[in-house]
Amino acid sequence: MATESVGKLSIAQHKEYFDRLALTWDSLFTPQILTRLSNIVTELDIKPGSCVLDVGSGTGVLVPFLTRAIGNEGTIIELDISARMLAEAKAKGFDNNTHYVQADIASIPMPQEVFDLVICYNVFPHFGNKLKALKEIVRVIKVNGRLAICHSMSREAVNNLHQTIGGVVGNDLLPDTVELYQLLTEAGLEKITLENSSERYLVVAHRKSREA
């Protein structure tokens, strides 16, 4: 019970933290960062008509890039624990193929095998139980669908930023390569690639086929 209570407290603390940042969140995204994000989405080669889950979607910074990739027949689900972040995203008036869900990553209110791609931008370090979150993500990915974990800076820069901010996010870190591969593999992912440079951190992994 103690562990469960701590977990619930952490979720509540993170929700409050990101609610407070919602009104100023977009100011963090410089033209340089937006170009990096555009390049990431382009390189993911998302097929027209795809169904995409944007986890920790915030104010919808990825939506314009994802919309361009999926076309008129695709669907984007913006999922975030922060109601205020989602409210800011809704206020932007994105197309009708974008939908909004307030939920915790550990309990995604979606059926199995829905998404061609799940993208986690600037959110993976904040998952309290990363393995549990990954297993839940895998549950909603189609067989041979993909998970992308990305940041517009290096792993080292992400971790240093969170440690410098401290408080609620002080221990929200990207794991090292060995631990990350173990987590992804145990969750049911394979064909893992990782890029870590000064301009971005990008991990792509595929859900295993049923025969695997």
C-alpha positions in Angstrom: 0.0 0.0 0.0 2.8 2.4 0.8 4.3 1.9 -2.7 0.9 2.4 -4.3 0.4 5.6 -2.3 3.8 7.0 -3.3 3.0 6.2 -7.0 -0.3 8.0 -6.8 1.3 10.9 -5.0 3.9 11.2 -7.7 1.3 11.2 -10.5 -0.6 13.9 -8.7 2.6 15.9 -8.2 3.6 15.6 -11.8 0.1 16.6 -12.9 0.2 19.7 -10.8 3.7 20.6 -12.0 2.8 20.4 -15.7 -0.6 22.1 -15.1 1.4 25.1 -13.8 3.6 25.2 -16.9 0.8 24.9 -19.5 0.4 28.6 -20.3 4.1 29.1 -20.9 5.0 25.7 -22.4 5.0 26.8 -26.0 7.7 29.5 -25.3 10.2 26.7 -24.9 10.0 25.6 -28.5 12.4 27.7 -30.5 12.5 27.6 -34.3 15.6 25.4 -34.0 13.8 22.9 -31.8 10.7 22.8 -34.1 13.0 22.1 -37.0 14.5 19.2 -35.1 11.0 17.8 -34.3 9.9 18.2 -37.9 13.0 16.2 -39.0 12.3 13.4 -36.5 8.7 13.0 -37.6 9.8 13.0 -41.3 12.4 10.4 -40.7 9.9 8.2 -38.9 8.3 7.8 -42.3 4.7 7.6 -40.9 2.4 6.2 -43.5 -0.7 8.2 -44.6 -3.8 6.9 -42.8 -1.8 5.9 -39.7 -3.2 6.0 -36.2 -0.7 7.7 -33.8 -0.7 8.0 -30.0 1.2 11.1 -28.9 2.0 10.4 -25.2 2.7 13.3 -22.9 1.4 15.4 -25.8 1.4 18.7 -23.8 0.1 21.6 -25.8 0.2 19.6 -29.1 3.6 20.7 -30.4 3.9 17.6 -32.5 0.4 17.7 -34.0 1.2 19.9 -37.1 4.0 17.5 -38.1 2.0 14.4 -37.4 -1.0 15.7 -39.3 1.1 16.4 -42.3 2.4 12.8 -42.2 -0.9 10.9 -41.6 -3.0 12.9 -44.1 -6.8 13.3 -44.0 -7.4 9.6 -43.3 -5.2 9.2 -40.2 -5.9 9.7 -36.5 -4.0 11.4 -33.7 -4.7 10.8 -30.0 -3.2 13.4 -27.7 -2.7 11.8 -24.3 -1.5 13.7 -21.2 -2.1 13.7 -17.5 -2.4 17.5 -17.5 -5.9 18.8 -18.2 -4.4 22.3 -18.7 -1.9 21.1 -21.3 -4.7 19.5 -23.2 -6.8 22.6 -22.9 -4.1 24.6 -24.5 -3.8 22.1 -27.3 -7.5 22.1 -27.9 -7.5 25.9 -28.1 -5.3 25.7 -31.2 -8.2 24.3 -33.2 -6.4 21.4 -34.8 -8.2 19.3 -37.5 -10.9 16.8 -36.5 -8.5 13.9 -36.9 -7.0 15.0 -33.5 -8.6 13.8 -30.3 -7.7 14.4 -26.6 -7.5 12.0 -23.7 -6.5 12.9 -20.1 -5.0 9.7 -18.6 -2.0 8.2 -17.0 0.3 6.2 -19.2 0.0 3.2 -16.9 -3.6 2.8 -17.8 -4.3 3.9 -21.4 -8.1 3.9 -22.0 -7.8 2.3 -25.4 -8.3 -1.3 -26.7 -5.5 -3.5 -27.7 -3.5 -3.1 -31.0 -4.9 0.2 -32.1 -1.9 2.3 -33.0 0.7 2.1 -35.8 3.0 4.4 -33.9 3.2 5.6 -30.3 5.5 8.6 -29.9 6.9 9.8 -26.6 8.4 13.2 -26.9 9.9 14.8 -23.8 8.0 12.4 -21.5 9.7 9.0 -21.1 11.9 10.2 -18.1 8.7 11.2 -16.2 7.3 7.6 -16.2 7.4 6.5 -12.6 7.4 2.8 -13.5 9.0 2.7 -17.0 8.5 -1.1 -17.5 4.8 -0.9 -16.6 4.4 2.1 -18.9 6.2 0.3 -21.7 4.1 -2.8 -21.4 0.9 -0.7 -21.5 2.2 1.0 -24.6 3.0 -2.3 -26.2 -0.5 -3.5 -25.5 -2.0 -0.7 -27.6 0.5 -1.0 -30.5 -0.4 -3.1 -33.5 1.7 -6.1 -34.2 4.9 -4.8 -35.9 3.9 -1.3 -35.0 6.5 1.1 -33.5 7.4 3.0 -30.4 9.5 6.2 -30.8 11.1 7.8 -27.7 12.6 11.2 -28.6 14.0 14.5 -27.2 15.4 17.5 -29.0 18.6 17.3 -27.0 21.0 14.6 -25.9 20.4 12.1 -23.1 23.0 13.8 -21.0 21.4 17.2 -21.5 18.0 15.9 -20.6 19.2 14.4 -17.4 21.3 17.4 -16.5 18.2 19.7 -17.1 15.9 17.7 -14.8 18.6 17.4 -12.1 19.1 21.1 -12.3 15.4 21.9 -12.0 15.1 19.5 -9.1 11.9 19.0 -7.1 9.3 16.9 -8.7 11.4 16.2 -11.9 14.8 16.0 -10.2 15.0 12.2 -10.5 13.2 11.9 -13.9 16.0 10.6 -15.9 16.6 8.7 -19.2 18.2 5.3 -18.4 21.5 4.3 -19.8 21.6 2.2 -23.0 21.9 -1.2 -21.2 19.0 -0.5 -18.9 16.9 0.9 -21.8 17.4 -2.1 -24.0 16.5 -4.4 -21.1 13.3 -2.5 -20.5 12.3 -2.4 -24.1 13.0 -6.1 -24.7 11.2 -7.2 -21.5 8.2 -5.1 -22.6 8.0 -7.0 -25.9 9.8 -4.7 -28.3 12.6 -5.6 -30.8 14.6 -4.1 -33.7 15.7 -1.3 -31.4 17.8 1.6 -32.8 19.2 4.4 -30.7 20.7 7.8 -31.7 22.1 10.1 -29.1 23.6 13.4 -30.3 23.8 17.0 -29.2 20.7 17.8 -31.3 18.5 14.9 -30.4 17.8 11.6 -28.7 15.8 9.1 -30.7 14.9 5.5 -29.9 12.7 3.4 -32.3 11.5 -0.1 -31.4 9.0 -2.4 -33.0 6.4 -4.6 -31.3 7.3 -8.2 -31.6 5.2 -10.4 -33.9 3.0 -13.0 -32.3 5.2 -15.7 -33.6 8.3 -14.2 -32.0 
